[in-house]
């Protein structure tokens, strides 16, 4: 469902990291982080990152 990079972003998002923190951790731009989050929200059919993190936890989704 998610790409490998989207899964990494989601994992960090679930840890409460900011876009800036995620970008620094993964060595990508904030713009790219925002694009990945947009794709995650679309794939989960939700409107914000908090709901995406909740769903990921509720479904025991633990990306590598």
C-alpha positions, -999 to +999 in steps of 0.1 A: +000+000+000+027+025+010+060+030-007+091+022+014+098+059+018+062+067+027+064+040+054+095+055+068+078+089+069+047+074+086+068+057+112+085+090+121+051+108+120+038+082+145+067+090+168+055+127+168+083+141+147+079+174+129+082+177+091+116+193+097+127+164+120+116+139+094+134+157+066+166+158+086+164+121+097+157+109+062+180+133+044+152+147+022+137+181+018+107+194+038+089+197+005+094+160-002+082+151+033+050+171+027+045+153-006+049+119+011+025+129+039+000+140+013+002+106-004-002+088+029-033+109+037-047+101+003-040+064+006-055+062+041-084+085+029-080+108+059-077+146+063-048+150+087-016+134+100-030+127+135-057+105+121-032+087+098-010+080+128-040+068+148-051+044+120-015+032+116-014+023+153-049+009+154-042-015+125-009-025+141+009-010+111+045-008+119+066+001+089+103-009+088 
